[in-house]
Structures are given as structure tokens and as C-alpha cells.
Amino acid sequence: MARTFLAALLIAGAAWLSAAHAVEIEGVKLDEKIRLSGGGPDLVLNGAGVRHKFAFFKVYVGSLYLTQKNNDRDAIFADPGPKRVGMNILANEVTATELIASMNNALAVNLSPHELALIEKRITELNTMMSSIKTIGKGSVVLLDYIPDVGTRITVNGEERITIPGADFFSAMLHIWIGAKPVDGRLRDAMLGNTPGRLF
């Protein structure tokens, strides 16, 4: 009996420890540590939060993974290591048109005309890829993985859709979420680790 009780206690403890290393936001469970496919160091969850539209409409859970936690935006932009931005869709449907407009608007207000010109062709490639998807439904997952010396790999629901070269491109994209004028100020603060998620 004692041996059975001890085994049950150990199982419960293991389950609790596993749960303690994850975060849940709006029903989306995010791992505290990940590793990008293809190898490289472990990445840790820097922060995550909800992208709101019109203050109340929940679009997606945005997450930022880095090699180590950091709430300094300038340091994150300067870090040459791998990174991930994740979007777990909460809305019933998000159209490519909406995502493209949101992305392009955020880039336009955060980057100078010269900076935009340097990545214009690559933005067009991304827009074309997104347009081919048309819509993304609730529960979908969009990942933007920066892999040094490779570029930004964009995966939609586990399918790699495009890889865009250049560290400058991922840095530009990162401005959408943690730039001076992000798509959502509360989400920026959360991704920088200033608003903790809920443990489950």
C-alpha cells in the first residue's frame, strides 16, 4: 500500500513539475522551452499575451522566444541569436488581407523609408505567400523562426511556407510586435515579459 501511494505521489509530482514549466493564455498552452527544428540552442519563453483589435476583439496569442529572457528592446534587436515569434489564432477567422494590412501598417510606422526600401522585395514575397493562404482559422499556429545564417522561416500549421533571407528582415518584422509603435501596446509589454501569463 505504501509503495502504491509513493508511486502515485511521484507521478503527481512529475505532472505538476511538467505543468509548472508551461504557460496558458486564453486556453493556449505555451512551452517554457523550445528548440527550433534543425538544431541550435534551446529558446525560452520571454513573454506572451493577447493581440487585441478595437480594444476588445481577441485576434491571437503572441509569444516571443529568445535564447535568454530579456526585457530590453534594444538588446533584443541587437541579439544575433535565434528567435521565434508565435501567433496562436483565437479569432474564428483571420483573412490574409487583414494580416497583410496590419503587418504593412506596423512596418510603415516603425521603419524609415530607407529601411523599408531595403526589404521591400522581401515584404512583397511574404505578402504573396500570405495571400495564397487566404484565411486562417481559430486554433491555427503561425511561427516566424529566425535562424542565423539562414533567415526567417515561416511555418503555418506545421507546414513550412517560405524562408526569407537576412537578419535585417526578421529585425524589421520584430518591430511589428515590440517596436516603438507596435500593433498592440499591451501585447508588446507582455512579449517583453512585463505581463506574466497564467500558470496551469
C-alpha positions in Angstrom: 0.0 0.0 0.0 2.8 2.4 1.0 4.7 1.6 -2.3 1.5 2.3 -4.3 0.9 5.6 -2.5 4.6 6.6 -3.1 4.3 5.8 -6.8 1.1 7.8 -7.1 2.8 10.7 -5.3 5.8 10.6 -7.7 3.5 10.6 -10.7 1.5 13.5 -9.4 4.7 15.4 -8.6 6.1 14.8 -12.1 2.9 16.0 -13.7 2.9 19.1 -11.5 6.5 19.9 -12.5 5.7 19.5 -16.1 2.7 21.8 -15.8 4.8 24.4 -13.9 7.1 24.7 -16.9 4.2 25.8 -19.2 2.0 28.9 -19.5 -1.6 29.1 -20.5 -3.2 32.2 -22.0 -6.8 32.2 -23.3 -6.6 28.4 -23.4 -3.4 28.3 -25.5 -0.7 26.3 -23.8 2.9 27.6 -24.5 6.0 25.7 -23.7 8.6 27.4 -21.5 11.4 26.0 -23.6 11.6 25.1 -27.3 14.2 24.1 -29.8 13.9 25.2 -33.5 13.9 22.3 -36.0 17.3 21.9 -37.4 19.1 22.2 -34.0 20.6 25.1 -32.2 20.2 26.2 -28.6 17.1 25.9 -26.5 14.9 29.1 -26.6 13.0 30.2 -23.5 9.6 31.9 -23.5 10.4 35.6 -23.0 6.7 36.6 -22.7 3.3 36.2 -24.3 0.0 38.0 -24.4 -3.2 38.6 -26.5 -3.3 40.7 -29.6 -6.5 42.8 -29.4 -8.3 44.7 -32.1 -10.6 47.5 -31.3 -9.6 47.0 -27.6 -11.9 44.0 -27.0 -11.7 41.7 -30.0 -9.1 38.9 -29.4 -7.1 38.0 -32.6 -4.3 35.8 -31.4 -1.9 34.9 -28.6 1.5 36.3 -29.5 4.7 34.8 -28.0 8.4 35.7 -28.1 11.1 33.1 -27.6 14.8 34.1 -27.1 18.0 32.3 -26.1 17.6 34.0 -22.7 15.0 36.3 -21.1 15.4 40.0 -21.8 13.0 42.9 -21.4 15.3 45.4 -23.2 14.0 46.0 -26.7 17.3 47.4 -28.0 19.2 44.4 -26.6 16.7 42.0 -28.3 17.1 43.7 -31.6 20.9 43.6 -31.3 20.9 39.9 -30.3 22.2 37.9 -33.4 20.9 34.6 -32.0 17.9 32.5 -33.0 14.4 33.8 -32.1 10.8 32.8 -32.5 7.6 34.8 -32.7 4.4 32.7 -32.5 0.8 33.5 -33.2 -1.9 31.2 -32.0 -5.1 32.3 -33.6 -8.1 33.0 -31.3 -10.4 34.6 -33.8 -12.8 32.3 -35.8 -11.3 33.6 -39.0 -8.4 36.0 -39.9 -8.0 36.8 -43.6 -4.7 37.3 -45.4 -5.8 40.8 -46.3 -6.2 41.7 -42.6 -2.8 40.2 -41.6 -1.0 41.9 -44.5 -2.6 45.3 -43.8 -1.8 45.0 -40.1 1.8 44.0 -40.8 2.4 46.6 -43.5 0.9 49.4 -41.4 3.1 48.4 -38.4 6.2 48.3 -40.6 5.4 51.7 -42.1 5.2 53.5 -38.8 8.2 51.8 -37.2 10.8 51.9 -40.0 12.2 54.7 -42.0 11.6 54.9 -45.8 15.2 53.8 -46.4 14.8 50.8 -44.1 11.6 49.8 -45.8 13.2 50.1 -49.2 15.9 47.7 -48.3 13.4 44.9 -47.5 10.6 45.9 -49.9 11.1 43.0 -52.3 11.1 40.5 -49.4 8.0 42.0 -47.9 6.3 41.5 -51.3 7.4 37.8 -51.2 5.8 37.5 -47.8 2.6 39.2 -48.9 2.3 36.9 -51.9 2.8 33.8 -49.7 0.2 35.1 -47.2 -2.3 35.9 -49.9 -2.0 32.3 -51.1 -3.3 31.1 -47.8 -6.4 33.4 -47.9 -7.8 32.7 -44.4 -6.5 31.3 -41.1 -9.0 29.8 -38.7 -9.2 29.5 -34.9 -6.6 27.2 -33.5 -4.1 27.8 -36.3 -0.5 28.4 -35.5 1.8 30.8 -37.4 5.5 30.7 -36.5 8.3 33.1 -37.5 11.6 31.5 -36.7 14.8 33.4 -37.1 17.7 31.0 -37.9 21.1 32.7 -38.1 22.8 32.5 -41.5 19.5 31.1 -42.9 16.8 33.7 -42.4 13.2 33.9 -41.3 11.4 30.6 -41.7 7.6 31.0 -41.7 5.5 28.0 -40.8 1.7 27.7 -40.9 0.1 24.8 -39.0 3.3 22.8 -39.2 3.9 23.4 -42.9 6.9 25.5 -43.9 5.7 28.1 -46.3 8.7 30.3 -47.0 12.2 31.2 -45.8 13.3 34.8 -46.3 17.0 35.6 -46.0 18.6 38.4 -44.0 18.8 39.2 -40.3 17.5 42.7 -41.2 14.3 41.2 -42.4 13.5 39.4 -39.0 14.5 42.5 -37.1 12.1 44.6 -39.2 9.3 42.1 -38.6 10.0 42.1 -34.9 9.1 45.8 -34.8 5.6 44.8 -35.5 5.3 43.4 -32.0 7.9 45.1 -29.9 8.8 48.2 -31.9 8.2 51.8 -30.7 4.7 51.7 -32.3 3.6 48.1 -32.2 0.3 46.7 -33.4 -0.7 46.3 -29.7 1.0 48.1 -26.8 -0.3 45.6 -24.2 1.0 42.7 -26.3 4.4 44.3 -26.6 4.6 44.7 -22.9 3.6 41.0 -22.4 6.1 39.7 -25.0 8.8 41.7 -23.2 7.9 39.8 -20.1 6.3 42.6 -18.2 2.9 40.9 -18.0 3.2 37.3 -16.9 0.9 34.6 -18.3 -1.2 32.3 -16.1 0.4 29.1 -14.9 -1.7 25.9 -15.1 
